[in-house]
Amino acid sequence: MRSLVILGSTGSIGENALKVAESLHGKVRIVGLSTRTKITRVLDQAIQFGVGVVAVADLAAAREAEALARPHGIAVWPGPEGVAALAALAEADTVLCAVVGLAGLQPVLAALDAGHDVALATKEVLVAAGELVMRRREAAKVRLLPVDSEHSAMFQCLQAPSCQAACVRDDTSGTGRAEDRVSRLLLTASGGPFALRPEVDFERVTPAEALAHPRWVMGRKVTIDSATMMNKGLELLEAHWLFNLPVRKIGVVIHPESIVHSMVTFADGSTLAQLSVPDMRFPIQYALTWPERCEVQMPQLDLPQQGSLTFFEPDETRFHCLRLIREAAEAGGTLPAVVNAVDEVAVEAFLAGLIPFAGVWRTVERVMEAHTVRPCLDFGTVFEADAWARGQAYALTGLKG
């Protein structure tokens, strides 16, 4: 039985993780839950799954939660420190991190240092601090299991013993490295609303147009990132760290049907792909049951009914975020953290009508050019770079911080 802490249990990933745990019939025991402000929901979850401790990141919400939790014998750990302490809970062996943004970094480091495996859904943790996180993972000899559907797909394709991924390898000798066996990783992308519409003028795109994703209903930030293809750039960086491959070996292909979740081409020319009905429960379940596969009631893929699957190269002369991410990855150090922070501010500024759609990547590029890259040494270095980048982005966009 796996003892699991879910950080961000009241969000979409967290709710799906609880469904997966329930469907696994005793193979997963929930021992801790966290939320930022949704205290009623997290306490309902705790009561349902018999959880004795929850963490609430917002201090005001935590004080309110304490009074509500007391009659049920549930302990409430307040603030970001409470979330980090929950991630290090001795009773746990696995921590699923679905916390939004860079707030996931401190608890992920705490979980790794406590010797827990981490199932990671918060891509910003690796985007901003991949070098630091993977160094700590290696020192702790624990596993970092991907929950993003694209990275889970690659992870599944890389399960041959001769090609072990960096995120789970326990030795550091280099034997069986993915880089020695893999020719290329291919991330699939839905393409958002604009990838297949070359006639669109990005200077005139409105927030309503950019938010009109042709396939998914998602949060505003991730929907805009899909429209700029920044989301694929961030996932490219995540794959770079998870699988210890140079960025030049990681590509992006537009696949509007979103059935093939990613592909791996090996040194001998063979390509493996992972396919399934689009449903986040699949990668969550694989992260929680790896290396086993458990029989549960999930929607099955019917390829004849699906019909054709199509693939297109993204136009990187239009989608500059892909180029910028590659440049940030090559430079390394604190530059990826800067890109991540500026993108968050620039997206917010675009949605507020302060900059045009194309202003998102122009703002990212200007701050990148102004940044002096430093080694990614520790937690403080990452947050200093993040804060500096946000300040620069606020000044460029006119958004109030």
N, C-alpha and C positions, 0 to 999 in steps of 0.2 A: 504494500500500500504506500502511495506517495502522500506525504504531508505537505500541503500547499498553502502558501500565503499569496493572496491576490491583491496587488497594489493597483488601485483604480477600479475597484470591483463594481462601481455604479455606472461606469461607462459601457460603451458597446462591447468592447473586448472582454471586460470583466463580467458582464452579464452572460455573454456567450460561454466564457470559461466555466461559470457556475452551471450552465446547462450541460456542458460537456462532462463536468465532474459528476453531476447527477446521473447522466446516462451511462457512466462507467461502473455503476453498481458496486460501490465499495472499494474500487481500486484507487480512488483519490479521496483524501480526507482534508477538508478545509480547516485550517487552524488560525488564520488571521485574515482580516479584510481592511482595506483603507479606502477613503474617499477624501475629496477636498472640502465639499460643503454639503453633499446630499446625505444628511445624517439620518433622516427617516428611512431612506432606502437601505443604507448600509446596516442599520440596526435590524430591519426586517430580514435582510440576508443572514445576519449573524444568528438571529433566532431560528430561522429555517434550517441552517446547517450546523447548529450547535457550536458556534464559535464564541470563545470566551473573551477575545480581545480584538478591538478595532482601533485604527488610527485615523484621526481627522486632521488634515493638514492645516485648515484654516482655524486659527486660535479661537475666534468668536464662535464659530460653529462647534468647535470641540467643547467649549464650556456648556453650550446648550445640549450637546449630545450626552454629556456626563449625567445630567439630571434624568434624561430619558432612558439611559442605559442602566442606571442603578437598580431599578426594580427587577431587571432581568439578570442581574449578576454579571453584566458585561463590562469589562474595563475599557476605558477610552484613553488612548495615548495621544496627547495633543501636539500639533505643529509638525513642521518638517522633520524635527528630531524624533517625534513619535513614529512617523512613517519609516524613518531609517532604522529605528529600534525594532519595529515590527519586521522589517526585512531581515534582521539578524536573529529573529526569534529562534531559540534553541530547539523548540519542538518541530520546526520546519526542516525539510530537506530540499524543497524547491520553492522559488519565489517567481511568480509571474508578474512582470512589470508592465502595466498598461497605463501608467501615469502620463499625463500630457506634458510634452516638452522636456526641457532640461531639468525640470524638477525631479525627473526620474534618475538623474545621475547619482546623487548621494545615496539613495536607498539601494541602487544596484551595486555600488561599491561596498556598501555595508553587507549586502547579501553575499557577495563574493568573498569578502574578508571573513565572514562567518562560516565559510565552507559550504554554502548552499549552491546548487545548480540554479541558473536563472533562465527562465523562458521570457524572451524579450520581445515586447510589442512596441516599445517606445524607441523609434528609430533615431531620435535626436541624441540619445545616449551615445551611440556609436558614431553618429555624424560629427558631433562636437568633441568627443573625447575618446575616440576609438583606440588610439595608442595607449592611453592610460588604462582603459577598461580591459583591453586584451592583455596588457602586462599584468594586471591584478588577477585576471582569470588564470593566466599561466602559473603565477606564483601559488594560487590557491588549489591548482589542479582540479578545478571543477568545470562544469559544462555550461556553455552559453547557447541556448537552444532558440532558434529563430521562430517567431510567431507570425511575422509578416508573410502573406501568402507566397510572394515571389521568392523570398529567401528560404522559406520552408520547402518550396519546390526544388530549389537548387540543392538544399541539404539532403533531400530524399534521393536526388539523382547522384549524390556524392557518397552514398553509403557503402560502396565497395570497399573492402578492407585495405586494398592497395591505394586508396585515394581518400584518406581520412581528412576531414575538414579541421581547420585551425581552431574552430570554436569548441570542439570536443576532444581534440588530441591531448593525451596526457603526457606524452613525451615531447622533448624539445630537440631531438636529434636530427630532425628533418626527414627521417625515413617515412616514405609514403605521403609526402606533402602533396596537396592538391596541385600546386604549381608544376610539379613534375609530370602530372598525368593529364592535366586539363589544358585544352587549347583556348577555350573561350566559355564564359558565362553569358547567357542572354536573358536579360530582364524583359518581360513582356509589359506593355503599357496599353491601357484602353485608348489613349490618345486625347482624352478630354474632348471638349467641344470644337477644337480648332485644328487638330493635327491633319485631318483629311479635308480641310477647307483653305487652300492656299490663297484664295481671293480675299480673305479677311484682313482688314487693315488694323493692325494691333494698336495703332495710335488712337483709334476711334472706338475700340471695344468698351462696352459699358459693364459695370459690375453684374447686372442682370444677365447679360450674354455670357460672361465668364462663369457664372454660377450655374448655368443651364447644362449640367453634365448629361450626355446622352444616355448614360446607363445607370449611374449610381446616385443615390441621395446621401450626401455626406456633409460633414461640417464645412463651414465657409472657408476656413484656412486650407484644408486639404483639397477642397474643390478648386480653389484658385491655383494651388500648387499643381494640380492635375492639368489645368488649362495652360500654365506656363511650362509644364513638364519639369518643374523643379522637383516634384515628388520623385520622379525617376532618377534625377541627379542625386537626391539624398539617399535613395535606395542603392544607387551605384556605390556610394561611399560606404554604406552599411555592408554591402557584399564584399567590398575590398577588405574590410576588417574581419568579417566573419570567416572568410575563406582564404585569407592571406594570399590574395592574388593582386598583381598590379592592375591599376585602373585600365591600362591599355588592353587587358584581356577581358574586360567586361563591357558588353554592348547592350543596346536597347533596341527593341523591335516593337512596333505598334501592332497590336492584336485586338481589334475592337470587340470580338466575341468574349474575351476574357475566360476562355476555357483552358488554354495552355498557360500555366502560371509562371513558368520559366523553363529554360533549357540549359543543358551543359553539353558542350562539344569536347570530346576527349582527344588526346594526342593522336589516336589512331584514326580520327575522322568520324567516329561514331557520335551521334547526338542522342541524348536521352532527354525526354520532356516529362513533366508531371502534369496530368490533366485531371480536372474534377469540375463538378458544378461549382460556381462561385458561392462559397459559403465559408465564413471565417472559422466555423467550428472544425473544419478539416485541419488547418495548420495548428490550431490550439490543441486539438486532440493529439496530433502527432508529437508536439512538444511535450505533452504531459505523459505520454505512454512510451516514447522512444526508449529503447530500440524496438519495442514490440508494436504490433498492430492489433487493435481490439475490435471485435465485431459489435457494432452499434447500428441503430436505425438512422441512416443518413441518406440524403437523396443521391441516387445513382446517375452517372452520366450515360446518356443514350446518344451515341455518336450519329447513328442514322437519322434520328430525329433532329439532332443539332444541325446536320447538313454540313456546309462548307466552313472551313476555318481560314481566315485571311491574315496576311502579315505584310507590313510595310516598313520601310526604313524611315525613321524620323528625320525631318529636315533641320539639321543643327544650325543652318544659316538663319532660320526663323526662330528656333527655340534656343536662345543663347544660354539659358540656364544650364543645359547639358555641358556646353563648353566651359562655363565658369566653374562648375563642380569639378570637371576634370583638372582644370588649372589649380583649384584649391587642393585637390587630392595629391597632385604632384608636389606642391609646395609643402603640404603637411603642416605639422605643428598646430598653431592656434588658428590658421586661416579657415579650416572647415567650420570651426565654432563661430567665426565671424560671419561667414556666409549664412549659416543657419539663423543667427540672430537678426541679421539685416533683412533676410527674406520675411521673417515674421512681421517686422515693422513695416516693410514695404507693402506687403499684402494688406495689412490693416489700413495703410494710407491710401492704397488704390480703392478699397471698399468704401473709404470715407470721401472719395472724390477729390483727393489732394494731388494725386499723380495719375498719369495715364497707365494703361495696362503694360505697355512697354517700359514704363518707368520702374516697374518692379525689378527687372534685371539690370537696368541702367544704374539704379541705386545700389544694387549688390556689387556691380562692377566698380563703381566709384569708391566704395568703402574698402573693397579688396585692394585696390591700388594704393590707398592711403595707409594700409595696415603694415606694420613691421612684424613679421612672423617670429614667434617665439616657440621654443620647444614646449610640448604639452606635458609638463612635468607632474602636475598635481591638480587636485580639485580647485584650488584657488586660482591657478593660472587660467583654467577654462572659464571660470566665472568672471574674471577680470576682462578677458577678451570679449566675452558675451556682453558685458556691461558697456565696454568701450564702443563696440560695434553698434549697439542700440542707440547710444548717444549720438554717434555720427549719423545714423539713419534718421533719427528724429530731426536733427538739424537740416538734413537734406530734403526731407519730405514735408516738413512743417507740421507733422503729427505731434501732438502733445504727449509726452511720456508720463 
